[in-house]
Amino acid sequence: MIIDILSWICLLSGGLFGVVGAIGIHRFPDFYSRQHAVGITDTLCTMLILLGLALQAGMSLAVFKLALIFIFLFLTSPTASHALVNAAMHSGLKAKLGNTPGGDKS
Amino acid sequence: MYIAVLLAILVTLGLALARALIGPTVYDRIAAINMFGTKTVLLIAVFAFLSGRADLLDIALVYALINFISMIAVLKLVEYGDFHSPGKDSVGKPKVDSK
């Protein structure tokens, strides 16, 4: 029963973080801040949903497969974010800076 | 309850696809497609539990692998224009082909 409740909390908060990230990808002004929203919520949402599913599955082969997906996404999702931002930096894409005192007025 | 999570993931997929369509730079599009791929893995995993067929998790695993490889491949294509150039090191100097 407690495991059930924990699992549903994980699943629902994972879905919530996914939607928050998707809103962030539309609300933020430029590529780098969008990548911040995507990179953080993507990893967290994935972890929470997979953890919730693993709690539902109990001890079975499904848990092993979920753990494999978990480990793989845990390694590749930040790597992909880093590679993407690195490629954008190399190509000379500039961040949009606001009207802060030290910022570029653009 | 699985349905609620499934719907949340579908909303996320729709918003990510919209960003991929309107994204001003090519990197916005790649970021949105990367997010789309990750969420598809989750969609398949949740659907496997919803329908009670645990073998669908294998497909989710393969999709996660393909998503990462295609992401890196598209990034290389965008940055260098082809798949076979040796690339640059971290300071931007071209690497010497050892062959």
N, CA and C atoms of all chains as a GROMACS GRO file, in nm:
protein
  615
    1MET      N    1   0.083  -0.121   0.000
    1MET     CA    2   0.000   0.000   0.000
    1MET      C    3   0.086   0.126   0.000
    2ILE      N    4   0.186   0.128   0.093
    2ILE     CA    5   0.275   0.244   0.097
    2ILE      C    6   0.356   0.252  -0.031
    3ILE      N    7   0.399   0.134  -0.078
    3ILE     CA    8   0.476   0.133  -0.202
    3ILE      C    9   0.391   0.182  -0.318
    4ASP      N   10   0.262   0.147  -0.317
    4ASP     CA   11   0.171   0.195  -0.420
    4ASP      C   12   0.163   0.347  -0.420
    5ILE      N   13   0.144   0.403  -0.299
    5ILE     CA   14   0.132   0.549  -0.289
    5ILE      C   15   0.260   0.617  -0.335
    6LEU      N   16   0.375   0.563  -0.290
    6LEU     CA   17   0.504   0.618  -0.331
    6LEU      C   18   0.518   0.615  -0.483
    7SER      N   19   0.476   0.502  -0.541
    7SER     CA   20   0.489   0.486  -0.685
    7SER      C   21   0.403   0.587  -0.759
    8TRP      N   22   0.279   0.609  -0.711
    8TRP     CA   23   0.193   0.706  -0.780
    8TRP      C   24   0.245   0.847  -0.763
    9ILE      N   25   0.302   0.878  -0.645
    9ILE     CA   26   0.361   1.011  -0.627
    9ILE      C   27   0.473   1.031  -0.728
   10CYS      N   28   0.561   0.928  -0.743
   10CYS     CA   29   0.672   0.938  -0.838
   10CYS      C   30   0.619   0.956  -0.980
   11LEU      N   31   0.520   0.875  -1.018
   11LEU     CA   32   0.470   0.881  -1.156
   11LEU      C   33   0.407   1.017  -1.185
   12LEU      N   34   0.322   1.064  -1.092
   12LEU     CA   35   0.251   1.190  -1.120
   12LEU      C   36   0.345   1.309  -1.117
   13SER      N   37   0.441   1.311  -1.022
   13SER     CA   38   0.533   1.424  -1.024
   13SER      C   39   0.624   1.417  -1.146
   14GLY      N   40   0.656   1.296  -1.192
   14GLY     CA   41   0.732   1.284  -1.316
   14GLY      C   42   0.658   1.342  -1.434
   15GLY      N   43   0.529   1.310  -1.446
   15GLY     CA   44   0.449   1.367  -1.554
   15GLY      C   45   0.438   1.517  -1.543
   16LEU      N   46   0.426   1.567  -1.418
   16LEU     CA   47   0.419   1.712  -1.396
   16LEU      C   48   0.547   1.780  -1.442
   17PHE      N   49   0.663   1.720  -1.406
   17PHE     CA   50   0.790   1.780  -1.447
   17PHE      C   51   0.804   1.780  -1.598
   18GLY      N   52   0.753   1.675  -1.663
   18GLY     CA   53   0.758   1.672  -1.809
   18GLY      C   54   0.683   1.787  -1.870
   19VAL      N   55   0.560   1.812  -1.819
   19VAL     CA   56   0.481   1.922  -1.873
   19VAL      C   57   0.546   2.056  -1.843
   20VAL      N   58   0.605   2.070  -1.722
   20VAL     CA   59   0.674   2.195  -1.688
   20VAL      C   60   0.790   2.221  -1.784
   21GLY      N   61   0.866   2.114  -1.816
   21GLY     CA   62   0.974   2.130  -1.912
   21GLY      C   63   0.924   2.170  -2.049
   22ALA      N   64   0.810   2.112  -2.089
   22ALA     CA   65   0.755   2.145  -2.220
   22ALA      C   66   0.705   2.288  -2.224
   23ILE      N   67   0.652   2.338  -2.111
   23ILE     CA   68   0.613   2.479  -2.108
   23ILE      C   69   0.738   2.566  -2.111
   24GLY      N   70   0.843   2.521  -2.039
   24GLY     CA   71   0.967   2.598  -2.037
   24GLY      C   72   1.030   2.612  -2.173
   25ILE      N   73   1.015   2.509  -2.257
   25ILE     CA   74   1.077   2.516  -2.390
   25ILE      C   75   1.006   2.620  -2.476
   26HIS      N   76   0.884   2.660  -2.438
   26HIS     CA   77   0.815   2.766  -2.512
   26HIS      C   78   0.830   2.903  -2.447
   27ARG      N   79   0.847   2.907  -2.316
   27ARG     CA   80   0.843   3.035  -2.247
   27ARG      C   81   0.979   3.104  -2.243
   28PHE      N   82   1.088   3.028  -2.246
   28PHE     CA   83   1.219   3.091  -2.231
   28PHE      C   84   1.262   3.160  -2.359
   29PRO      N   85   1.340   3.269  -2.348
   29PRO     CA   86   1.362   3.353  -2.465
   29PRO      C   87   1.464   3.301  -2.567
   30ASP      N   88   1.570   3.233  -2.525
   30ASP     CA   89   1.668   3.194  -2.626
   30ASP      C   90   1.712   3.050  -2.605
   31PHE      N   91   1.799   3.003  -2.694
   31PHE     CA   92   1.831   2.861  -2.698
   31PHE      C   93   1.891   2.809  -2.569
   32TYR      N   94   1.985   2.886  -2.509
   32TYR     CA   95   2.057   2.833  -2.394
   32TYR      C   96   1.966   2.818  -2.272
   33SER      N   97   1.878   2.917  -2.251
   33SER     CA   98   1.788   2.904  -2.136
   33SER      C   99   1.684   2.795  -2.162
   34ARG      N  100   1.643   2.776  -2.288
   34ARG     CA  101   1.553   2.665  -2.321
   34ARG      C  102   1.620   2.532  -2.292
   35GLN      N  103   1.751   2.525  -2.324
   35GLN     CA  104   1.823   2.401  -2.301
   35GLN      C  105   1.835   2.373  -2.152
   36HIS      N  106   1.841   2.479  -2.071
   36HIS     CA  107   1.839   2.461  -1.926
   36HIS      C  108   1.708   2.394  -1.882
   37ALA      N  109   1.596   2.448  -1.930
   37ALA     CA  110   1.466   2.391  -1.892
   37ALA      C  111   1.456   2.246  -1.936
   38VAL      N  112   1.495   2.220  -2.061
   38VAL     CA  113   1.482   2.084  -2.114
   38VAL      C  114   1.575   1.988  -2.042
   39GLY      N  115   1.702   2.027  -2.027
   39GLY     CA  116   1.801   1.936  -1.971
   39GLY      C  117   1.766   1.891  -1.831
   40ILE      N  118   1.722   1.984  -1.748
   40ILE     CA  119   1.693   1.950  -1.608
   40ILE      C  120   1.565   1.867  -1.597
   41THR      N  121   1.457   1.917  -1.658
   41THR     CA  122   1.330   1.847  -1.639
   41THR      C  123   1.329   1.713  -1.712
   42ASP      N  124   1.400   1.706  -1.823
   42ASP     CA  125   1.403   1.580  -1.898
   42ASP      C  126   1.462   1.468  -1.812
   43THR      N  127   1.578   1.496  -1.752
   43THR     CA  128   1.643   1.394  -1.670
   43THR      C  129   1.557   1.359  -1.548
   44LEU      N  130   1.506   1.462  -1.480
   44LEU     CA  131   1.429   1.438  -1.357
   44LEU      C  132   1.299   1.363  -1.386
   45CYS      N  133   1.231   1.405  -1.494
   45CYS     CA  134   1.104   1.341  -1.530
   45CYS      C  135   1.126   1.194  -1.564
   46THR      N  136   1.233   1.166  -1.640
   46THR     CA  137   1.264   1.028  -1.676
   46THR      C  138   1.290   0.943  -1.553
   47MET      N  139   1.374   0.997  -1.462
   47MET     CA  140   1.409   0.921  -1.342
   47MET      C  141   1.285   0.892  -1.259
   48LEU      N  142   1.199   0.993  -1.238
   48LEU     CA  143   1.082   0.974  -1.152
   48LEU      C  144   0.984   0.874  -1.212
   49ILE      N  145   0.960   0.884  -1.342
   49ILE     CA  146   0.862   0.793  -1.404
   49ILE      C  147   0.915   0.650  -1.403
   50LEU      N  148   1.045   0.633  -1.434
   50LEU     CA  149   1.100   0.497  -1.434
   50LEU      C  150   1.102   0.439  -1.293
   51LEU      N  151   1.130   0.524  -1.193
   51LEU     CA  152   1.129   0.477  -1.054
   51LEU      C  153   0.988   0.435  -1.013
   52GLY      N  154   0.888   0.516  -1.053
   52GLY     CA  155   0.750   0.481  -1.021
   52GLY      C  156   0.707   0.351  -1.084
   53LEU      N  157   0.748   0.331  -1.211
   53LEU     CA  158   0.713   0.205  -1.279
   53LEU      C  159   0.783   0.087  -1.212
   54ALA      N  160   0.910   0.107  -1.172
   54ALA     CA  161   0.983  -0.003  -1.108
   54ALA      C  162   0.919  -0.040  -0.975
   55LEU      N  163   0.867   0.060  -0.900
   55LEU     CA  164   0.798   0.030  -0.775
   55LEU      C  165   0.669  -0.047  -0.800
   56GLN      N  166   0.602  -0.018  -0.911
   56GLN     CA  167   0.480  -0.092  -0.945
   56GLN      C  168   0.509  -0.237  -0.983
   57ALA      N  169   0.626  -0.259  -1.048
   57ALA     CA  170   0.652  -0.390  -1.106
   57ALA      C  171   0.684  -0.496  -1.001
   58GLY      N  172   0.736  -0.455  -0.885
   58GLY     CA  173   0.779  -0.555  -0.788
   58GLY      C  174   0.905  -0.624  -0.837
   59MET      N  175   0.934  -0.743  -0.782
   59MET     CA  176   1.054  -0.814  -0.825
   59MET      C  177   1.025  -0.899  -0.947
   60SER      N  178   1.072  -0.854  -1.063
   60SER     CA  179   1.052  -0.932  -1.184
   60SER      C  180   1.156  -0.890  -1.287
   61LEU      N  181   1.145  -0.948  -1.407
   61LEU     CA  182   1.238  -0.914  -1.514
   61LEU      C  183   1.218  -0.770  -1.559
   62ALA      N  184   1.094  -0.720  -1.543
   62ALA     CA  185   1.063  -0.583  -1.587
   62ALA      C  186   1.149  -0.482  -1.512
   63VAL      N  187   1.176  -0.509  -1.383
   63VAL     CA  188   1.258  -0.416  -1.305
   63VAL      C  189   1.399  -0.408  -1.363
   64PHE      N  190   1.451  -0.524  -1.406
   64PHE     CA  191   1.585  -0.524  -1.464
   64PHE      C  192   1.589  -0.442  -1.592
   65LYS      N  193   1.485  -0.459  -1.676
   65LYS     CA  194   1.480  -0.381  -1.801
   65LYS      C  195   1.466  -0.233  -1.771
   66LEU      N  196   1.381  -0.199  -1.674
   66LEU     CA  197   1.366  -0.058  -1.636
   66LEU      C  198   1.497  -0.002  -1.583
   67ALA      N  199   1.572  -0.086  -1.508
   67ALA     CA  200   1.701  -0.039  -1.457
   67ALA      C  201   1.799  -0.015  -1.571
   68LEU      N  202   1.794  -0.100  -1.673
   68LEU     CA  203   1.881  -0.079  -1.789
   68LEU      C  204   1.848   0.054  -1.858
   69ILE      N  205   1.718   0.078  -1.881
   69ILE     CA  206   1.676   0.204  -1.943
   69ILE      C  207   1.721   0.322  -1.856
   70PHE      N  208   1.702   0.308  -1.724
   70PHE     CA  209   1.740   0.411  -1.628
   70PHE      C  210   1.888   0.444  -1.640
   71ILE      N  211   1.973   0.339  -1.633
   71ILE     CA  212   2.118   0.362  -1.638
   71ILE      C  213   2.157   0.427  -1.770
   72PHE      N  214   2.099   0.375  -1.879
   72PHE     CA  215   2.137   0.429  -2.009
   72PHE      C  216   2.096   0.574  -2.024
   73LEU      N  217   1.972   0.606  -1.987
   73LEU     CA  218   1.928   0.746  -1.998
   73LEU      C  219   2.004   0.836  -1.902
   74PHE      N  220   2.039   0.783  -1.784
   74PHE     CA  221   2.115   0.861  -1.687
   74PHE      C  222   2.251   0.899  -1.743
   75LEU      N  223   2.311   0.810  -1.824
   75LEU     CA  224   2.441   0.842  -1.882
   75LEU      C  225   2.427   0.930  -2.006
   76THR      N  226   2.328   0.904  -2.092
   76THR     CA  227   2.324   0.970  -2.222
   76THR      C  228   2.250   1.102  -2.222
   77SER      N  229   2.153   1.122  -2.134
   77SER     CA  230   2.075   1.245  -2.143
   77SER      C  231   2.158   1.370  -2.112
   78PRO      N  232   2.237   1.371  -2.003
   78PRO     CA  233   2.326   1.486  -1.983
   78PRO      C  234   2.434   1.497  -2.090
   79THR      N  235   2.482   1.382  -2.142
   79THR     CA  236   2.583   1.386  -2.247
   79THR      C  237   2.528   1.453  -2.373
   80ALA      N  238   2.404   1.418  -2.408
   80ALA     CA  239   2.344   1.477  -2.526
   80ALA      C  240   2.321   1.626  -2.508
   81SER      N  241   2.277   1.667  -2.388
   81SER     CA  242   2.258   1.810  -2.362
   81SER      C  243   2.391   1.884  -2.375
   82HIS      N  244   2.496   1.825  -2.316
   82HIS     CA  245   2.628   1.889  -2.323
   82HIS      C  246   2.676   1.899  -2.467
   83ALA      N  247   2.661   1.791  -2.544
   83ALA     CA  248   2.708   1.793  -2.683
   83ALA      C  249   2.633   1.897  -2.764
   84LEU      N  250   2.503   1.908  -2.738
   84LEU     CA  251   2.421   2.004  -2.812
   84LEU      C  252   2.463   2.148  -2.784
   85VAL      N  253   2.480   2.181  -2.654
   85VAL     CA  254   2.520   2.317  -2.619
   85VAL      C  255   2.661   2.346  -2.669
   86ASN      N  256   2.748   2.243  -2.662
   86ASN     CA  257   2.885   2.259  -2.711
   86ASN      C  258   2.885   2.290  -2.860
   87ALA      N  259   2.803   2.219  -2.937
   87ALA     CA  260   2.795   2.243  -3.081
   87ALA      C  261   2.741   2.382  -3.109
   88ALA      N  262   2.643   2.426  -3.030
   88ALA     CA  263   2.588   2.560  -3.051
   88ALA      C  264   2.692   2.667  -3.019
   89MET      N  265   2.772   2.645  -2.911
   89MET     CA  266   2.878   2.740  -2.878
   89MET      C  267   2.981   2.748  -2.990
   90HIS      N  268   3.020   2.630  -3.044
   90HIS     CA  269   3.121   2.627  -3.151
   90HIS      C  270   3.071   2.698  -3.276
   91SER      N  271   2.939   2.687  -3.301
   91SER     CA  272   2.887   2.749  -3.422
   91SER      C  273   2.870   2.899  -3.404
   92GLY      N  274   2.895   2.952  -3.283
   92GLY     CA  275   2.890   3.096  -3.263
   92GLY      C  276   2.752   3.150  -3.230
   93LEU      N  277   2.662   3.064  -3.185
   93LEU     CA  278   2.529   3.112  -3.145
   93LEU      C  279   2.542   3.192  -3.016
   94LYS      N  280   2.490   3.317  -3.017
   94LYS     CA  281   2.503   3.405  -2.900
   94LYS      C  282   2.380   3.392  -2.811
   95ALA      N  283   2.404   3.400  -2.680
   95ALA     CA  284   2.292   3.402  -2.586
   95ALA      C  285   2.229   3.541  -2.586
   96LYS      N  286   2.096   3.544  -2.567
   96LYS     CA  287   2.029   3.673  -2.559
   96LYS      C  288   2.036   3.722  -2.416
   97LEU      N  289   2.101   3.837  -2.395
   97LEU     CA  290   2.118   3.888  -2.260
   97LEU      C  291   2.018   4.001  -2.236
   98GLY      N  292   1.968   4.009  -2.113
   98GLY     CA  293   1.866   4.108  -2.080
   98GLY      C  294   1.926   4.242  -2.047
   99ASN      N  295   1.844   4.332  -1.995
   99ASN     CA  296   1.888   4.467  -1.962
   99ASN      C  297   1.941   4.475  -1.820
  100THR      N  298   2.018   4.376  -1.779
  100THR     CA  299   2.081   4.382  -1.648
  100THR      C  300   2.197   4.480  -1.654
  101PRO      N  301   2.241   4.536  -1.539
  101PRO     CA  302   2.346   4.638  -1.540
  101PRO      C  303   2.474   4.595  -1.615
  102GLY      N  304   2.518   4.469  -1.596
  102GLY     CA  305   2.640   4.430  -1.663
  102GLY      C  306   2.616   4.366  -1.799
  103GLY      N  307   2.489   4.349  -1.838
  103GLY     CA  308   2.459   4.270  -1.956
  103GLY      C  309   2.468   4.348  -2.085
  104ASP      N  310   2.472   4.275  -2.195
  104ASP     CA  311   2.474   4.332  -2.328
  104ASP      C  312   2.332   4.376  -2.362
  105LYS      N  313   2.314   4.503  -2.403
  105LYS     CA  314   2.180   4.552  -2.436
  105LYS      C  315   2.142   4.505  -2.577
  106SER      N  316   2.081   4.391  -2.586
  106SER     CA  317   2.046   4.343  -2.719
  106SER      C  318   1.903   4.294  -2.721
  107MET      N  319  -0.482   0.567  -1.346
  107MET     CA  320  -0.369   0.650  -1.309
  107MET      C  321  -0.260   0.649  -1.415
  108TYR      N  322  -0.237   0.530  -1.475
  108TYR     CA  323  -0.142   0.527  -1.587
  108TYR      C  324  -0.189   0.620  -1.698
  109ILE      N  325  -0.324   0.629  -1.714
  109ILE     CA  326  -0.379   0.714  -1.819
  109ILE      C  327  -0.337   0.860  -1.797
  110ALA      N  328  -0.339   0.905  -1.669
  110ALA     CA  329  -0.301   1.044  -1.640
  110ALA      C  330  -0.156   1.069  -1.680
  111VAL      N  331  -0.067   0.976  -1.645
  111VAL     CA  332   0.074   0.993  -1.682
  111VAL      C  333   0.089   0.992  -1.833
  112LEU      N  334   0.014   0.901  -1.898
  112LEU     CA  335   0.019   0.891  -2.044
  112LEU      C  336  -0.024   1.023  -2.108
  113LEU      N  337  -0.131   1.083  -2.053
  113LEU     CA  338  -0.179   1.211  -2.108
  113LEU      C  339  -0.077   1.322  -2.086
  114ALA      N  340  -0.013   1.324  -1.967
  114ALA     CA  341   0.090   1.426  -1.941
  114ALA      C  342   0.203   1.411  -2.041
  115ILE      N  343   0.245   1.287  -2.069
  115ILE     CA  344   0.355   1.266  -2.164
  115ILE      C  345   0.311   1.308  -2.304
  116LEU      N  346   0.185   1.283  -2.338
  116LEU     CA  347   0.138   1.321  -2.472
  116LEU      C  348   0.134   1.473  -2.488
  117VAL      N  349   0.092   1.545  -2.382
  117VAL     CA  350   0.094   1.692  -2.387
  117VAL      C  351   0.238   1.740  -2.409
  118THR      N  352   0.332   1.677  -2.334
  118THR     CA  353   0.473   1.714  -2.349
  118THR      C  354   0.521   1.690  -2.492
  119LEU      N  355   0.481   1.576  -2.549
  119LEU     CA  356   0.521   1.544  -2.686
  119LEU      C  357   0.468   1.649  -2.782
  120GLY      N  358   0.342   1.691  -2.764
  120GLY     CA  359   0.284   1.790  -2.854
  120GLY      C  360   0.357   1.923  -2.846
  121LEU      N  361   0.388   1.967  -2.723
  121LEU     CA  362   0.456   2.096  -2.707
  121LEU      C  363   0.598   2.089  -2.764
  122ALA      N  364   0.666   1.975  -2.743
  122ALA     CA  365   0.802   1.961  -2.797
  122ALA      C  366   0.798   1.962  -2.950
  123LEU      N  367   0.698   1.898  -3.007
  123LEU     CA  368   0.687   1.895  -3.153
  123LEU      C  369   0.659   2.035  -3.208
  124ALA      N  370   0.576   2.112  -3.133
  124ALA     CA  371   0.549   2.250  -3.176
  124ALA      C  372   0.678   2.332  -3.176
  125ARG      N  373   0.762   2.314  -3.072
  125ARG     CA  374   0.889   2.387  -3.070
  125ARG      C  375   0.980   2.341  -3.184
  126ALA      N  376   0.976   2.212  -3.216
  126ALA     CA  377   1.058   2.164  -3.326
  126ALA      C  378   1.012   2.225  -3.459
  127LEU      N  379   0.884   2.254  -3.471
  127LEU     CA  380   0.835   2.313  -3.596
  127LEU      C  381   0.867   2.462  -3.605
  128ILE      N  382   0.852   2.538  -3.492
  128ILE     CA  383   0.870   2.683  -3.499
  128ILE      C  384   1.007   2.728  -3.455
  129GLY      N  385   1.093   2.635  -3.408
  129GLY     CA  386   1.221   2.674  -3.350
  129GLY      C  387   1.301   2.763  -3.442
  130PRO      N  388   1.349   2.879  -3.393
  130PRO     CA  389   1.420   2.970  -3.483
  130PRO      C  390   1.554   2.917  -3.531
  131THR      N  391   1.630   2.850  -3.444
  131THR     CA  392   1.759   2.797  -3.489
  131THR      C  393   1.749   2.646  -3.501
  132VAL      N  394   1.847   2.589  -3.571
  132VAL     CA  395   1.846   2.444  -3.591
  132VAL      C  396   1.872   2.373  -3.457
  133TYR      N  397   1.943   2.440  -3.364
  133TYR     CA  398   1.971   2.375  -3.236
  133TYR      C  399   1.846   2.365  -3.150
  134ASP      N  400   1.755   2.463  -3.164
  134ASP     CA  401   1.627   2.451  -3.095
  134ASP      C  402   1.552   2.327  -3.142
  135ARG      N  403   1.557   2.308  -3.274
  135ARG     CA  404   1.486   2.191  -3.329
  135ARG      C  405   1.548   2.061  -3.279
  136ILE      N  406   1.683   2.056  -3.276
  136ILE     CA  407   1.748   1.933  -3.230
  136ILE      C  408   1.716   1.907  -3.084
  137ALA      N  409   1.716   2.014  -3.001
  137ALA     CA  410   1.684   1.998  -2.859
  137ALA      C  411   1.541   1.945  -2.842
  138ALA      N  412   1.448   2.000  -2.921
  138ALA     CA  413   1.309   1.956  -2.910
  138ALA      C  414   1.294   1.811  -2.953
  139ILE      N  415   1.369   1.773  -3.058
  139ILE     CA  416   1.358   1.634  -3.106
  139ILE      C  417   1.421   1.538  -3.005
  140ASN      N  418   1.529   1.584  -2.939
  140ASN     CA  419   1.590   1.501  -2.835
  140ASN      C  420   1.493   1.478  -2.720
  141MET      N  421   1.424   1.585  -2.680
  141MET     CA  422   1.322   1.574  -2.576
  141MET      C  423   1.209   1.480  -2.621
  142PHE      N  424   1.170   1.495  -2.746
  142PHE     CA  425   1.064   1.410  -2.802
  142PHE      C  426   1.103   1.263  -2.793
  143GLY      N  427   1.230   1.232  -2.827
  143GLY     CA  428   1.274   1.093  -2.823
  143GLY      C  429   1.275   1.037  -2.682
  144THR      N  430   1.324   1.118  -2.586
  144THR     CA  431   1.326   1.071  -2.447
  144THR      C  432   1.185   1.044  -2.397
  145LYS      N  433   1.094   1.138  -2.430
  145LYS     CA  434   0.956   1.120  -2.385
  145LYS      C  435   0.889   1.001  -2.453
  146THR      N  436   0.932   0.969  -2.576
  146THR     CA  437   0.875   0.852  -2.643
  146THR      C  438   0.914   0.724  -2.570
  147VAL      N  439   1.040   0.720  -2.522
  147VAL     CA  440   1.082   0.604  -2.442
  147VAL      C  441   0.991   0.587  -2.321
  148LEU      N  442   0.963   0.700  -2.252
  148LEU     CA  443   0.876   0.694  -2.134
  148LEU      C  444   0.735   0.652  -2.173
  149LEU      N  445   0.688   0.704  -2.288
  149LEU     CA  446   0.554   0.670  -2.334
  149LEU      C  447   0.540   0.520  -2.356
  150ILE      N  448   0.643   0.461  -2.421
  150ILE     CA  449   0.638   0.317  -2.447
  150ILE      C  450   0.643   0.240  -2.316
  151ALA      N  451   0.727   0.287  -2.221
  151ALA     CA  452   0.739   0.217  -2.093
  151ALA      C  453   0.608   0.221  -2.016
  152VAL      N  454   0.544   0.340  -2.011
  152VAL     CA  455   0.417   0.350  -1.938
  152VAL      C  456   0.309   0.268  -2.008
  153PHE      N  457   0.310   0.270  -2.141
  153PHE     CA  458   0.210   0.192  -2.214
  153PHE      C  459   0.229   0.043  -2.192
  154ALA      N  460   0.356   0.000  -2.175
  154ALA     CA  461   0.380  -0.142  -2.146
  154ALA      C  462   0.313  -0.182  -2.017
  155PHE      N  463   0.317  -0.094  -1.916
  155PHE     CA  464   0.253  -0.126  -1.789
  155PHE      C  465   0.101  -0.114  -1.798
  156LEU      N  466   0.055  -0.018  -1.878
  156LEU     CA  467  -0.090   0.002  -1.894
  156LEU      C  468  -0.153  -0.120  -1.959
  157SER      N  469  -0.087  -0.172  -2.063
  157SER     CA  470  -0.145  -0.286  -2.135
  157SER      C  471  -0.101  -0.420  -2.076
  158GLY      N  472  -0.010  -0.416  -1.974
  158GLY     CA  473   0.030  -0.540  -1.910
  158GLY      C  474   0.121  -0.629  -1.992
  159ARG      N  475   0.186  -0.570  -2.093
  159ARG     CA  476   0.279  -0.650  -2.175
  159ARG      C  477   0.421  -0.601  -2.148
  160ALA      N  478   0.493  -0.675  -2.062
  160ALA     CA  479   0.624  -0.628  -2.019
  160ALA      C  480   0.728  -0.636  -2.131
  161ASP      N  481   0.699  -0.711  -2.238
  161ASP     CA  482   0.800  -0.722  -2.344
  161ASP      C  483   0.812  -0.593  -2.425
  162LEU      N  484   0.715  -0.501  -2.411
  162LEU     CA  485   0.728  -0.372  -2.478
  162LEU      C  486   0.847  -0.292  -2.424
  163LEU      N  487   0.894  -0.328  -2.303
  163LEU     CA  488   1.006  -0.255  -2.244
  163LEU      C  489   1.133  -0.272  -2.328
  164ASP      N  490   1.145  -0.386  -2.396
  164ASP     CA  491   1.260  -0.406  -2.485
  164ASP      C  492   1.262  -0.299  -2.594
  165ILE      N  493   1.142  -0.270  -2.648
  165ILE     CA  494   1.134  -0.169  -2.753
  165ILE      C  495   1.175  -0.032  -2.698
  166ALA      N  496   1.132  -0.003  -2.574
  166ALA     CA  497   1.171   0.124  -2.513
  166ALA      C  498   1.322   0.132  -2.498
  167LEU      N  499   1.385   0.021  -2.460
  167LEU     CA  500   1.531   0.019  -2.444
  167LEU      C  501   1.600   0.046  -2.576
  168VAL      N  502   1.555  -0.023  -2.683
  168VAL     CA  503   1.616  -0.002  -2.815
  168VAL      C  504   1.594   0.140  -2.862
  169TYR      N  505   1.474   0.195  -2.832
  169TYR     CA  506   1.448   0.332  -2.874
  169TYR      C  507   1.540   0.431  -2.804
  170ALA      N  508   1.571   0.405  -2.676
  170ALA     CA  509   1.664   0.493  -2.605
  170ALA      C  510   1.802   0.491  -2.670
  171LEU      N  511   1.847   0.370  -2.710
  171LEU     CA  512   1.978   0.360  -2.774
  171LEU      C  513   1.979   0.435  -2.907
  172ILE      N  514   1.877   0.412  -2.991
  172ILE     CA  515   1.872   0.475  -3.123
  172ILE      C  516   1.865   0.627  -3.109
  173ASN      N  517   1.790   0.673  -3.009
  173ASN     CA  518   1.773   0.817  -2.991
  173ASN      C  519   1.906   0.886  -2.964
  174PHE      N  520   1.988   0.826  -2.879
  174PHE     CA  521   2.117   0.888  -2.847
  174PHE      C  522   2.208   0.890  -2.970
  175ILE      N  523   2.217   0.776  -3.040
  175ILE     CA  524   2.304   0.770  -3.158
  175ILE      C  525   2.261   0.870  -3.264
  176SER      N  526   2.129   0.878  -3.290
  176SER     CA  527   2.082   0.968  -3.395
  176SER      C  528   2.105   1.113  -3.356
  177MET      N  529   2.091   1.142  -3.227
  177MET     CA  530   2.116   1.278  -3.179
  177MET      C  531   2.261   1.320  -3.208
  178ILE      N  532   2.357   1.232  -3.173
  178ILE     CA  533   2.498   1.264  -3.197
  178ILE      C  534   2.526   1.274  -3.347
  179ALA      N  535   2.464   1.185  -3.426
  179ALA     CA  536   2.486   1.186  -3.570
  179ALA      C  537   2.434   1.315  -3.631
  180VAL      N  538   2.314   1.359  -3.591
  180VAL     CA  539   2.259   1.483  -3.646
  180VAL      C  540   2.343   1.602  -3.606
  181LEU      N  541   2.393   1.602  -3.481
  181LEU     CA  542   2.480   1.711  -3.438
  181LEU      C  543   2.606   1.718  -3.523
  182LYS      N  544   2.665   1.602  -3.552
  182LYS     CA  545   2.786   1.601  -3.634
  182LYS      C  546   2.754   1.650  -3.775
  183LEU      N  547   2.639   1.608  -3.827
  183LEU     CA  548   2.600   1.652  -3.962
  183LEU      C  549   2.582   1.802  -3.966
  184VAL      N  550   2.518   1.860  -3.863
  184VAL     CA  551   2.494   2.004  -3.862
  184VAL      C  552   2.625   2.080  -3.847
  185GLU      N  553   2.718   2.026  -3.763
  185GLU     CA  554   2.839   2.101  -3.735
  185GLU      C  555   2.941   2.093  -3.848
  186TYR      N  556   2.955   1.975  -3.910
  186TYR     CA  557   3.062   1.958  -4.010
  186TYR      C  558   3.010   1.940  -4.151
  187GLY      N  559   2.882   1.917  -4.169
  187GLY     CA  560   2.829   1.902  -4.304
  187GLY      C  561   2.840   1.762  -4.360
  188ASP      N  562   2.915   1.672  -4.296
  188ASP     CA  563   2.918   1.533  -4.343
  188ASP      C  564   2.944   1.442  -4.222
  189PHE      N  565   2.943   1.311  -4.249
  189PHE     CA  566   2.958   1.215  -4.140
  189PHE      C  567   3.101   1.165  -4.125
  190HIS      N  568   3.188   1.193  -4.224
  190HIS     CA  569   3.316   1.122  -4.225
  190HIS      C  570   3.436   1.210  -4.198
  191SER      N  571   3.417   1.340  -4.172
  191SER     CA  572   3.533   1.421  -4.140
  191SER      C  573   3.578   1.390  -3.996
  192PRO      N  574   3.708   1.402  -3.968
  192PRO     CA  575   3.757   1.358  -3.836
  192PRO      C  576   3.714   1.448  -3.722
  193GLY      N  577   3.669   1.571  -3.748
  193GLY     CA  578   3.623   1.656  -3.639
  193GLY      C  579   3.734   1.740  -3.580
  194LYS      N  580   3.698   1.816  -3.476
  194LYS     CA  581   3.795   1.905  -3.412
  194LYS      C  582   3.812   1.864  -3.266
  195ASP      N  583   3.928   1.904  -3.207
  195ASP     CA  584   3.944   1.878  -3.064
  195ASP      C  585   3.883   1.993  -2.985
  196SER      N  586   3.905   1.995  -2.853
  196SER     CA  587   3.828   2.086  -2.769
  196SER      C  588   3.865   2.233  -2.790
  197VAL      N  589   3.985   2.262  -2.842
  197VAL     CA  590   4.020   2.402  -2.866
  197VAL      C  591   3.985   2.444  -3.008
  198GLY      N  592   3.924   2.355  -3.086
  198GLY     CA  593   3.880   2.392  -3.220
  198GLY      C  594   3.984   2.370  -3.328
  199LYS      N  595   4.097   2.303  -3.293
  199LYS     CA  596   4.199   2.274  -3.393
  199LYS      C  597   4.159   2.145  -3.467
  200PRO      N  598   4.170   2.140  -3.599
  200PRO     CA  599   4.132   2.017  -3.670
  200PRO      C  600   4.221   1.900  -3.629
  201LYS      N  601   4.161   1.784  -3.609
  201LYS     CA  602   4.239   1.665  -3.574
  201LYS      C  603   4.313   1.612  -3.696
  202VAL      N  604   4.430   1.556  -3.672
  202VAL     CA  605   4.507   1.499  -3.782
  202VAL      C  606   4.460   1.356  -3.805
  203ASP      N  607   4.431   1.325  -3.930
  203ASP     CA  608   4.389   1.189  -3.962
  203ASP      C  609   4.511   1.098  -3.957
  204SER      N  610   4.506   0.992  -3.874
  204SER     CA  611   4.626   0.912  -3.851
  204SER      C  612   4.654   0.817  -3.966
  205LYS      N  613   4.557   0.797  -4.057
  205LYS     CA  614   4.581   0.702  -4.165
  205LYS      C  615   4.679   0.759  -4.268
   0.00000   0.00000   0.00000
